[in-house]
Amino acid sequence: MFKSYQLKWFFILSGILAISTQLLRKEISREIAYWEYFNYALQNYGVILIAWLPYGYFFNHKFPWLKNYTKNLLSIVVSILFALGLAYVFSLVLPPDRLNDKAVGFSNLSDFKIHFVSSFFLGLICYVVFYSIYTNAALQQTKLENEILEQAHLRAQLISLQQQISPHFLFNSLSTLKTIAPDWPTKNYIIQLAIVYRYVLNFNEHHLTPLSDEINFIRSYLYIMNERFEDSLKIVINIKEEYLKLLIPSLSLQLLVENAIKHNTISAEKPLELTIITDDSPALTVVNNFQPKKVPAEGTGTGLKNIRERYKLLANQAIKILNEDGKFSVTIPLLQK
């Protein structure tokens, strides 16, 4: 229920309140027995802890059906009631002692009002302290996640661009090649290569991209792969039109396709069947027949790890990886703007 820093602040707050209440006492008797100090500490720490518990529960759990201000108000009310209830229980079960000789009981309505006001202020104090440390920790966590996201984004660039030469030089060279190419298939290959490289360069500025852009890019990428593997690479793309405006992390689809091509045997005898489809989750799935190479391809496995990290940081969602019945599939959620 509690995180370590929240427990630390509970003990700090309890210590401050316990010491301050002792210092405010006008008389301190040396004749007070040790059990009376234990009795006094139990009451103080117990009531503060029971007032602290609701905040740990409400702030550290998500309640989609509760708005933030409603959740905060409810946590305060529960904290006050808990503190009031435990104070009443202590008044019944704990023996009287000289440290609490002036404590107010629950014998009449006036006494109850005093206990209610005390519980109210204790609940508010706990709320202010807990909310302050929780908000500060959340801000620090957000900063850390943004830094991790930037690192994941950079790793995705490095995975897709092992080396990068001058874009102007490359595009000028491709334009020249397209001009001097003697036939249309060669010209078209150069055009698709230019589309792929231009998309990868533009990716540098974006964390998310529309699925439509990623699909257009992957068609050009797969055209180049088809020229390499010919009939040994069989591709089916079935994307529902209404999902084309949804978003995915840039180049994530390319990483999944590249992962399938890189780690599986592709030959005329064993063609690689690659399917890219959407479902109503909504999500995008890349499926291929699982036929791993006898000699594993070189790599560190950072492709799927990178996509997993980016989804966690961008949307706090997980990707789904399945390897069963001779099929390997990766499903990634489609995100709203």
LOLUM-134173 format. One record per residue (C-alpha): x, y, z. Coordinates in nm, 3 decimals, m for minus. Example, Ala and Ser with C-alpha at 12.3 -4.5 7.8 and 13.67 -1.06 7.14 Angstrom:
<rs>
+---------+---------+---------+
|       u |       v |       w |
+---------+---------+---------+
|   1.230 |  m0.450 |   0.780 |
|   1.367 |  m0.106 |   0.714 |
+---------+---------+---------+
</rs>
This chain:
<rs>
+---------+---------+---------+
|       u |       v |       w |
+---------+---------+---------+
|   0.000 |   0.000 |   0.000 |
|   0.278 |   0.241 |   0.093 |
|   0.595 |   0.328 |  m0.089 |
|   0.915 |   0.364 |   0.113 |
|   0.924 |   0.743 |   0.100 |
|   0.562 |   0.757 |   0.224 |
|   0.645 |   0.540 |   0.525 |
|   0.946 |   0.758 |   0.598 |
|   0.728 |   1.068 |   0.609 |
|   0.473 |   0.890 |   0.828 |
|   0.738 |   0.834 |   1.093 |
|   0.865 |   1.192 |   1.057 |
|   0.514 |   1.334 |   1.099 |
|   0.434 |   1.102 |   1.390 |
|   0.761 |   1.191 |   1.564 |
|   0.698 |   1.565 |   1.524 |
|   0.344 |   1.542 |   1.662 |
|   0.445 |   1.311 |   1.951 |
|   0.740 |   1.529 |   2.058 |
|   0.550 |   1.856 |   2.020 |
|   0.260 |   1.731 |   2.235 |
|   0.505 |   1.627 |   2.507 |
|   0.684 |   1.961 |   2.496 |
|   0.354 |   2.143 |   2.539 |
|   0.288 |   1.963 |   2.866 |
|   0.349 |   2.183 |   3.166 |
|   0.434 |   1.901 |   3.402 |
|   0.649 |   1.592 |   3.354 |
|   0.651 |   1.350 |   3.644 |
|   0.940 |   1.118 |   3.713 |
|   0.697 |   0.879 |   3.874 |
|   0.533 |   0.787 |   3.543 |
|   0.579 |   0.416 |   3.471 |
|   0.739 |   0.297 |   3.149 |
|   0.419 |   0.124 |   3.036 |
|   0.241 |   0.459 |   3.044 |
|   0.485 |   0.596 |   2.783 |
|   0.415 |   0.287 |   2.572 |
|   0.043 |   0.340 |   2.622 |
|   0.077 |   0.705 |   2.518 |
|   0.292 |   0.627 |   2.212 |
|   0.049 |   0.355 |   2.102 |
|  m0.240 |   0.597 |   2.106 |
|  m0.052 |   0.870 |   1.920 |
|   0.113 |   0.653 |   1.655 |
|  m0.197 |   0.437 |   1.618 |
|  m0.433 |   0.728 |   1.550 |
|  m0.186 |   0.896 |   1.309 |
|  m0.129 |   0.566 |   1.126 |
|  m0.501 |   0.497 |   1.087 |
|  m0.545 |   0.852 |   0.954 |
|  m0.249 |   0.798 |   0.715 |
|  m0.372 |   0.463 |   0.574 |
|  m0.660 |   0.593 |   0.355 |
|  m0.427 |   0.828 |   0.167 |
|  m0.186 |   0.544 |   0.096 |
|  m0.476 |   0.340 |  m0.042 |
|  m0.650 |   0.609 |  m0.247 |
|  m0.341 |   0.779 |  m0.388 |
|  m0.157 |   0.459 |  m0.480 |
|  m0.453 |   0.294 |  m0.657 |
|  m0.645 |   0.396 |  m0.965 |
|  m1.022 |   0.436 |  m0.956 |
|  m1.152 |   0.514 |  m1.309 |
|  m1.502 |   0.573 |  m1.172 |
|  m1.380 |   0.847 |  m0.935 |
|  m1.278 |   1.195 |  m1.037 |
|  m0.966 |   1.334 |  m0.871 |
|  m1.139 |   1.585 |  m0.646 |
|  m1.397 |   1.321 |  m0.543 |
|  m1.120 |   1.074 |  m0.461 |
|  m0.934 |   1.336 |  m0.256 |
|  m1.247 |   1.433 |  m0.065 |
|  m1.336 |   1.070 |   0.001 |
|  m0.986 |   0.995 |   0.131 |
|  m1.012 |   1.287 |   0.376 |
|  m1.355 |   1.174 |   0.501 |
|  m1.236 |   0.814 |   0.548 |
|  m0.923 |   0.934 |   0.727 |
|  m1.125 |   1.143 |   0.972 |
|  m1.368 |   0.858 |   1.044 |
|  m1.086 |   0.608 |   1.093 |
|  m0.904 |   0.839 |   1.337 |
|  m1.226 |   0.910 |   1.527 |
|  m1.314 |   0.539 |   1.545 |
|  m0.974 |   0.430 |   1.671 |
|  m0.969 |   0.705 |   1.933 |
|  m1.301 |   0.571 |   2.062 |
|  m1.167 |   0.212 |   2.069 |
|  m0.858 |   0.324 |   2.261 |
|  m1.076 |   0.504 |   2.516 |
|  m1.256 |   0.175 |   2.583 |
|  m0.971 |  m0.079 |   2.591 |
|  m0.662 |   0.105 |   2.715 |
|  m0.621 |   0.161 |   3.090 |
|  m0.605 |   0.521 |   3.222 |
|  m0.259 |   0.668 |   3.282 |
|  m0.111 |   0.992 |   3.409 |
|   0.009 |   1.105 |   3.066 |
|  m0.351 |   1.104 |   2.950 |
|  m0.510 |   1.213 |   3.275 |
|  m0.665 |   1.515 |   3.104 |
|  m0.776 |   1.328 |   2.794 |
|  m1.134 |   1.388 |   2.682 |
|  m1.362 |   1.086 |   2.685 |
|  m1.674 |   1.005 |   2.483 |
|  m1.928 |   1.047 |   2.763 |
|  m2.136 |   1.323 |   2.601 |
|  m2.195 |   1.512 |   2.275 |
|  m1.956 |   1.791 |   2.373 |
|  m1.673 |   1.541 |   2.418 |
|  m1.758 |   1.382 |   2.083 |
|  m1.735 |   1.722 |   1.910 |
|  m1.388 |   1.777 |   2.057 |
|  m1.273 |   1.438 |   1.926 |
|  m1.428 |   1.507 |   1.586 |
|  m1.250 |   1.842 |   1.552 |
|  m0.920 |   1.680 |   1.657 |
|  m0.968 |   1.400 |   1.402 |
|  m1.063 |   1.656 |   1.136 |
|  m0.744 |   1.857 |   1.180 |
|  m0.532 |   1.541 |   1.205 |
|  m0.686 |   1.415 |   0.879 |
|  m0.615 |   1.748 |   0.706 |
|  m0.255 |   1.755 |   0.831 |
|  m0.199 |   1.402 |   0.703 |
|  m0.361 |   1.495 |   0.371 |
|  m0.145 |   1.803 |   0.319 |
|   0.176 |   1.617 |   0.401 |
|   0.086 |   1.306 |   0.198 |
|  m0.039 |   1.504 |  m0.104 |
|   0.274 |   1.720 |  m0.105 |
|   0.519 |   1.429 |  m0.099 |
|   0.306 |   1.227 |  m0.346 |
|   0.290 |   1.516 |  m0.595 |
|   0.662 |   1.582 |  m0.567 |
|   0.741 |   1.213 |  m0.624 |
|   0.503 |   1.203 |  m0.924 |
|   0.678 |   1.504 |  m1.080 |
|   1.017 |   1.341 |  m1.032 |
|   0.885 |   1.016 |  m1.183 |
|   0.745 |   1.205 |  m1.484 |
|   1.080 |   1.371 |  m1.544 |
|   1.254 |   1.034 |  m1.521 |
|   1.007 |   0.871 |  m1.762 |
|   1.052 |   1.155 |  m2.011 |
|   1.427 |   1.103 |  m2.000 |
|   1.385 |   0.727 |  m2.048 |
|   1.145 |   0.792 |  m2.338 |
|   1.399 |   1.016 |  m2.505 |
|   1.661 |   0.744 |  m2.464 |
|   1.425 |   0.481 |  m2.607 |
|   1.345 |   0.712 |  m2.897 |
|   1.715 |   0.757 |  m2.963 |
|   1.776 |   0.382 |  m2.950 |
|   1.498 |   0.331 |  m3.206 |
|   1.675 |   0.576 |  m3.436 |
|   2.002 |   0.394 |  m3.391 |
|   1.841 |   0.057 |  m3.459 |
|   1.693 |   0.186 |  m3.784 |
|   1.988 |   0.401 |  m3.886 |
|   2.318 |   0.231 |  m3.816 |
|   2.493 |   0.487 |  m4.025 |
|   2.367 |   0.808 |  m4.178 |
|   2.527 |   0.995 |  m4.467 |
|   2.431 |   1.337 |  m4.597 |
|   2.061 |   1.328 |  m4.703 |
|   2.124 |   1.576 |  m4.987 |
|   2.402 |   1.360 |  m5.125 |
|   2.188 |   1.047 |  m5.107 |
|   1.876 |   1.202 |  m5.259 |
|   2.076 |   1.366 |  m5.538 |
|   2.239 |   1.030 |  m5.611 |
|   1.902 |   0.850 |  m5.614 |
|   1.758 |   1.116 |  m5.843 |
|   2.048 |   1.069 |  m6.082 |
|   2.009 |   0.690 |  m6.072 |
|   1.638 |   0.719 |  m6.145 |
|   1.715 |   0.936 |  m6.449 |
|   1.976 |   0.705 |  m6.597 |
|   1.796 |   0.380 |  m6.511 |
|   1.705 |   0.205 |  m6.838 |
|   1.379 |   0.037 |  m6.729 |
|   1.075 |   0.103 |  m6.509 |
|   1.138 |  m0.169 |  m6.245 |
|   1.476 |  m0.015 |  m6.168 |
|   1.328 |   0.335 |  m6.155 |
|   1.050 |   0.216 |  m5.923 |
|   1.301 |   0.044 |  m5.693 |
|   1.494 |   0.370 |  m5.660 |
|   1.174 |   0.564 |  m5.593 |
|   1.073 |   0.322 |  m5.313 |
|   1.421 |   0.339 |  m5.163 |
|   1.400 |   0.720 |  m5.157 |
|   1.058 |   0.702 |  m4.986 |
|   1.196 |   0.469 |  m4.719 |
|   1.499 |   0.686 |  m4.648 |
|   1.297 |   1.010 |  m4.642 |
|   1.050 |   0.863 |  m4.393 |
|   1.327 |   0.744 |  m4.163 |
|   1.483 |   1.091 |  m4.164 |
|   1.150 |   1.260 |  m4.085 |
|   1.090 |   1.012 |  m3.802 |
|   1.357 |   1.183 |  m3.592 |
|   1.114 |   1.457 |  m3.483 |
|   0.816 |   1.244 |  m3.380 |
|   0.734 |   0.993 |  m3.106 |
|   0.401 |   0.890 |  m3.260 |
|   0.288 |   0.868 |  m3.621 |
|  m0.049 |   0.795 |  m3.788 |
|  m0.095 |   0.432 |  m3.888 |
|  m0.167 |   0.544 |  m4.246 |
|   0.182 |   0.696 |  m4.275 |
|   0.344 |   0.389 |  m4.126 |
|   0.154 |   0.160 |  m4.366 |
|   0.255 |   0.368 |  m4.670 |
|   0.614 |   0.352 |  m4.550 |
|   0.606 |  m0.022 |  m4.486 |
|   0.471 |  m0.086 |  m4.837 |
|   0.780 |   0.083 |  m4.981 |
|   1.002 |  m0.106 |  m4.737 |
|   0.842 |  m0.438 |  m4.829 |
|   0.875 |  m0.358 |  m5.200 |
|   1.252 |  m0.344 |  m5.149 |
|   1.244 |  m0.669 |  m4.948 |
|   1.039 |  m0.837 |  m5.221 |
|   1.298 |  m0.742 |  m5.478 |
|   1.554 |  m0.914 |  m5.260 |
|   1.363 |  m1.231 |  m5.169 |
|   1.119 |  m1.246 |  m5.466 |
|   0.855 |  m1.519 |  m5.419 |
|   1.016 |  m1.641 |  m5.096 |
|   0.851 |  m1.353 |  m4.907 |
|   0.470 |  m1.357 |  m4.909 |
|   0.296 |  m1.054 |  m4.760 |
|  m0.068 |  m0.983 |  m4.670 |
|  m0.176 |  m0.642 |  m4.537 |
|  m0.533 |  m0.613 |  m4.411 |
|  m0.595 |  m0.283 |  m4.232 |
|  m0.939 |  m0.146 |  m4.148 |
|  m0.977 |   0.201 |  m4.291 |
|  m1.127 |   0.349 |  m3.972 |
|  m0.803 |   0.268 |  m3.785 |
|  m0.570 |   0.450 |  m4.025 |
|  m0.595 |   0.776 |  m3.825 |
|  m0.487 |   0.609 |  m3.501 |
|  m0.127 |   0.634 |  m3.384 |
|   0.166 |   0.401 |  m3.319 |
|   0.526 |   0.473 |  m3.213 |
|   0.726 |   0.576 |  m3.518 |
|   0.901 |   0.292 |  m3.702 |
|   0.756 |   0.029 |  m3.466 |
|   0.589 |  m0.156 |  m3.754 |
|   0.914 |  m0.152 |  m3.951 |
|   1.100 |  m0.296 |  m3.652 |
|   0.849 |  m0.582 |  m3.626 |
|   0.872 |  m0.663 |  m3.997 |
|   1.251 |  m0.638 |  m3.991 |
|   1.258 |  m0.866 |  m3.685 |
|   1.056 |  m1.133 |  m3.868 |
|   1.276 |  m1.118 |  m4.179 |
|   1.598 |  m1.113 |  m3.980 |
|   1.533 |  m1.412 |  m3.754 |
|   1.354 |  m1.655 |  m3.986 |
|   1.466 |  m1.876 |  m4.272 |
|   1.349 |  m1.741 |  m4.610 |
|   1.383 |  m1.961 |  m4.916 |
|   1.185 |  m2.094 |  m5.211 |
|   1.132 |  m2.419 |  m5.016 |
|   1.040 |  m2.235 |  m4.695 |
|   0.881 |  m1.901 |  m4.785 |
|   0.816 |  m1.654 |  m4.505 |
|   0.448 |  m1.565 |  m4.480 |
|   0.402 |  m1.225 |  m4.321 |
|   0.059 |  m1.089 |  m4.229 |
|  m0.019 |  m0.740 |  m4.099 |
|  m0.374 |  m0.705 |  m3.966 |
|  m0.584 |  m0.499 |  m3.724 |
|  m0.847 |  m0.603 |  m3.473 |
|  m1.120 |  m0.423 |  m3.282 |
|  m0.916 |  m0.370 |  m2.962 |
|  m0.801 |  m0.163 |  m3.158 |
|  m0.458 |  m0.313 |  m3.216 |
|  m0.215 |  m0.399 |  m3.493 |
|  m0.074 |  m0.752 |  m3.522 |
|   0.223 |  m0.875 |  m3.724 |
|   0.218 |  m1.253 |  m3.772 |
|   0.471 |  m1.478 |  m3.942 |
|   0.523 |  m1.853 |  m3.969 |
|   0.792 |  m1.944 |  m3.718 |
|   1.093 |  m2.099 |  m3.889 |
|   1.403 |  m1.977 |  m3.701 |
|   1.740 |  m1.984 |  m3.868 |
|   1.973 |  m2.269 |  m3.775 |
|   2.239 |  m2.011 |  m3.700 |
|   2.071 |  m1.727 |  m3.507 |
|   2.107 |  m1.384 |  m3.663 |
|   2.336 |  m1.140 |  m3.490 |
|   2.150 |  m0.900 |  m3.268 |
|   2.087 |  m0.794 |  m2.912 |
|   1.709 |  m0.831 |  m2.909 |
|   1.665 |  m0.457 |  m2.864 |
|   1.388 |  m0.424 |  m3.127 |
|   1.102 |  m0.574 |  m2.925 |
|   1.245 |  m0.435 |  m2.601 |
|   1.249 |  m0.086 |  m2.752 |
|   0.887 |  m0.110 |  m2.865 |
|   0.782 |  m0.247 |  m2.523 |
|   0.954 |   0.042 |  m2.342 |
|   0.806 |   0.308 |  m2.571 |
|   0.451 |   0.177 |  m2.524 |
|   0.493 |   0.168 |  m2.149 |
|   0.621 |   0.526 |  m2.138 |
|   0.392 |   0.676 |  m2.403 |
|   0.064 |   0.511 |  m2.305 |
|   0.132 |   0.282 |  m2.007 |
|   0.022 |  m0.013 |  m2.221 |
|   0.183 |  m0.347 |  m2.295 |
|   0.249 |  m0.527 |  m2.621 |
|   0.149 |  m0.892 |  m2.663 |
|   0.396 |  m1.153 |  m2.792 |
|   0.283 |  m1.507 |  m2.880 |
|   0.477 |  m1.803 |  m3.017 |
|   0.245 |  m2.100 |  m3.061 |
|   0.120 |  m2.344 |  m3.324 |
|   0.407 |  m2.256 |  m3.554 |
|   0.314 |  m1.888 |  m3.559 |
|   0.499 |  m1.593 |  m3.406 |
|   0.295 |  m1.279 |  m3.353 |
|   0.338 |  m0.939 |  m3.192 |
|   0.033 |  m0.723 |  m3.116 |
|   0.074 |  m0.352 |  m3.046 |
|  m0.210 |  m0.121 |  m2.934 |
|  m0.333 |   0.156 |  m3.162 |
|  m0.342 |   0.486 |  m2.973 |
|  m0.579 |   0.782 |  m2.983 |
|  m0.456 |   1.133 |  m3.050 |
+---------+---------+---------+
</rs>
